[in-house]
Amino acid sequence: MRLDDYDPGDDIRDLGRGSGGGFGGGGGGGLGGLLIGFLPMLLGRKMGCGTILLIGAAAFFLLGPGANMLSSGGGTADPAVDSRSGANVACDTASERFACNVFGSTHTVWEGLITGYRKPTLNFYEQSTRNSGCGAASSAMGPFYCPADQGVYLDTSFFRELEQKFGAAGDAAQAYVIAHEVGHHIQTISGISDQVRRAQQRASQAEGNALQVRMELQADCYAGVWAARARNSAGQPVMEEGDMEEAMRAANAIGDDTLMRSAGQRPVPESFTHGTSEQRMSWLRRGLQSGDPRQCDAFGAAG
């Protein structure tokens, strides 16, 4: 990939190594305790629905100056955790530097598409963190987005798991993961996430899961929009030959049906929370081919 170096500031934090252990409760008002995780709750990942509620969406998002910017209430961070930010402490390993460069590229793309765009924060941690606005979380759930503090949380060891456990190798596969989480940020600042939370409160379990799937598919599409539009300072596309295929392989590897079969389970569509492999590839492809976020209406489209 042809990425520029990103100069990290207060939008990137290093939360350090957590103490391990399980999950705590979510935070306060707004979307407080809702973590939006990258992976479904499968493969023996010890996560209860009471701790992590992965949310979906049921509203059409129209980009432009009239977009409703949402400010969510937050949880309470652990004051004992020493979070550090800026160029001197963040992005100091090769994997972190790559993540920072992708993160910076998403800023450039979305700032050009959304008037008044507010970028999220990128938070590196190891093993676990209690310093999220959504409460405690473990690296076992994979990367996640917290609407309460508008932060993307990443333990870069997940990239090794992505390659070794899911067979999705390559820098473009890693970039897809980060861009997908930033896609959830777009859903938050547009007000979609809050609308969906209210809709899910009135929905059955199956209906709530279906809404959740639509949220994930839209985030996949937004990741594709970023990949299609991203350019470096020389005006070159950041995606090189073969990168699109890497991203598509990653989307294929993490479909609900594929993960269930890999875990020796029979796929049950009503239980899906992220979409099938075919759906995830289809919506990522839609964003890649169109480069238009208005084509990412996963709520009004079939499939």
Residue pairs with C-beta under 8 A, 6 or more apart in sequence:
1 171
1 172
1 175
1 238
1 239
1 240
1 243
2 232
2 234
2 236
2 237
2 238
2 239
2 240
3 98
3 101
3 102
3 105
3 232
3 238
4 101
4 104
4 105
4 232
4 233
5 97
5 101
6 91
6 100
6 101
6 103
6 104
6 105
7 87
7 104
8 85
8 86
8 87
8 90
8 91
8 100
9 85
9 86
9 87
10 85
10 86
10 121
11 85
11 119
11 120
11 121
11 122
12 85
12 86
12 90
12 91
12 100
12 103
12 121
12 122
12 123
12 124
13 83
13 84
13 85
13 90
13 121
13 122
13 123
13 124
14 83
14 84
14 85
14 89
14 90
14 124
14 125
15 81
15 83
15 123
15 124
15 125
15 129
15 131
16 81
16 82
16 83
16 84
16 125
16 126
17 125
17 126
17 127
18 125
18 126
18 127
18 128
18 129
18 130
18 138
19 127
19 128
20 127
20 128
20 138
21 128
21 136
21 138
22 46
22 136
22 138
23 47
23 48
23 51
23 52
23 135
23 136
23 137
23 138
24 51
24 130
24 135
24 136
25 33
25 51
25 135
25 136
26 32
26 33
26 34
26 35
26 51
26 75
26 134
26 135
26 148
27 33
27 73
27 74
27 75
27 76
27 133
27 134
27 135
27 148
28 73
28 74
28 75
28 76
28 148
29 72
29 73
29 74
30 71
30 72
30 73
30 74
30 147
30 148
30 194
31 55
31 72
31 73
31 134
31 147
31 148
31 188
31 193
31 194
31 197
32 72
32 73
32 74
32 75
32 133
32 134
32 135
32 148
33 51
33 53
33 75
33 134
33 135
33 148
34 52
34 53
34 54
34 55
34 134
34 146
34 147
34 148
34 193
34 197
35 52
35 53
35 54
35 132
35 134
35 135
35 137
35 141
35 144
35 145
35 146
36 54
36 55
36 144
36 145
36 146
36 147
36 181
36 184
36 193
36 215
37 47
37 52
37 54
37 141
37 142
37 143
37 144
38 141
38 142
38 143
38 144
38 158
38 177
38 180
38 181
38 254
39 45
39 141
39 142
39 254
39 259
39 274
40 54
40 254
40 256
40 259
40 272
40 273
40 274
41 47
41 49
41 52
41 54
41 273
42 256
42 259
42 260
42 263
42 265
43 259
43 262
43 263
44 263
45 140
45 141
46 140
47 140
47 141
51 135
52 137
52 141
54 212
54 216
54 273
54 274
55 193
55 196
55 197
55 200
55 211
55 212
55 215
56 196
56 200
56 208
56 209
56 210
56 211
56 212
56 213
56 214
56 215
56 216
57 187
57 192
57 193
57 195
57 196
57 211
57 214
57 215
57 218
57 298
57 299
58 195
58 196
58 199
58 211
58 214
58 299
59 191
59 192
59 195
59 196
59 299
60 297
60 299
60 300
61 67
61 186
61 187
61 190
61 192
61 218
61 293
61 296
61 297
62 294
63 113
63 114
63 190
63 293
63 294
64 114
64 115
65 115
65 116
67 114
67 115
67 189
67 190
67 191
68 190
68 191
69 116
69 118
69 189
69 190
69 191
70 188
70 189
70 190
70 191
70 193
70 194
72 147
72 148
72 150
72 188
72 193
72 194
73 148
74 133
74 148
74 149
75 132
75 133
75 134
75 135
75 146
75 148
75 149
76 133
77 83
77 130
77 131
77 132
77 133
77 149
78 130
78 131
81 129
81 130
81 131
83 123
83 131
84 90
90 96
90 100
90 122
90 124
91 97
91 99
91 100
93 156
95 156
95 159
96 124
96 156
98 171
98 174
99 122
99 124
99 154
99 156
99 174
99 178
100 122
102 174
102 175
102 178
102 179
103 122
103 152
103 178
103 182
105 226
105 230
105 232
105 238
106 178
106 179
106 182
106 226
106 230
107 117
107 119
108 230
108 231
109 225
109 226
109 229
109 230
110 117
110 119
110 182
110 186
110 226
111 117
111 119
112 229
113 225
113 229
113 293
114 186
114 189
117 189
118 150
118 189
119 185
120 145
120 150
120 151
120 152
120 182
120 185
121 149
121 150
121 151
121 152
122 151
122 152
122 154
123 129
123 131
123 132
123 151
123 152
123 153
123 154
124 154
124 155
124 156
125 131
125 139
125 153
125 154
125 155
126 139
126 155
126 157
127 138
127 139
127 155
128 136
128 137
128 138
128 139
129 136
129 137
129 153
130 136
132 146
132 148
132 149
132 151
132 153
133 146
133 148
133 149
133 151
134 146
134 147
134 148
134 149
137 144
137 153
139 155
139 157
139 158
142 158
142 161
143 152
143 153
143 154
143 155
143 158
143 177
143 178
143 181
144 152
144 153
144 181
145 151
145 152
145 153
145 181
145 182
145 184
145 185
145 188
146 153
147 184
147 188
147 193
150 185
150 188
150 189
152 178
152 181
152 182
152 185
154 178
154 181
158 177
159 174
159 177
162 168
162 169
162 173
162 174
162 177
162 250
162 253
163 169
163 170
163 173
166 250
166 253
166 254
167 249
167 253
168 246
168 249
168 250
168 253
168 254
169 246
170 242
170 243
170 246
170 249
170 250
171 243
171 246
172 227
172 239
172 242
172 243
172 244
172 246
172 247
172 250
173 246
173 247
173 249
173 250
175 227
175 243
175 247
176 223
176 227
176 246
176 247
176 250
176 251
176 284
177 250
179 222
179 223
179 226
179 227
180 219
180 220
180 222
180 223
181 219
182 222
182 223
182 226
183 218
183 219
183 220
183 221
183 222
183 223
183 226
184 193
184 215
184 219
186 219
186 222
186 293
187 193
187 215
187 218
187 219
188 194
192 215
193 215
196 211
196 215
199 211
200 207
200 208
200 211
200 212
203 211
205 270
206 270
209 270
209 271
209 272
209 273
212 273
212 274
213 256
213 272
213 273
213 274
213 275
213 279
214 298
214 299
215 298
216 273
216 274
216 275
216 280
217 275
217 279
217 280
217 283
217 298
218 283
218 296
218 297
218 298
218 299
220 251
220 275
220 280
220 283
220 284
220 287
221 283
221 284
221 286
221 287
221 293
221 295
221 296
221 298
222 287
222 293
222 296
223 247
223 284
223 287
224 247
224 283
224 284
224 285
224 286
224 287
224 288
224 289
224 290
225 287
225 288
225 290
225 291
225 292
225 293
225 296
226 287
227 238
227 239
227 243
227 244
227 247
227 287
227 288
228 239
228 287
228 288
228 289
228 290
228 291
229 291
230 237
230 238
230 239
231 237
231 238
232 238
244 288
247 284
247 288
248 281
248 284
248 285
251 277
251 280
251 281
251 284
252 258
252 277
252 280
252 281
253 277
254 274
254 277
254 280
255 274
255 275
255 276
255 277
255 278
255 279
255 280
255 281
256 267
256 271
256 272
256 273
256 274
256 275
256 276
257 267
257 272
257 276
257 277
258 276
258 277
260 266
260 267
260 268
261 267
267 276
274 280
275 283
279 303
282 303
283 296
283 298
286 295
286 296
287 293
287 295
287 296
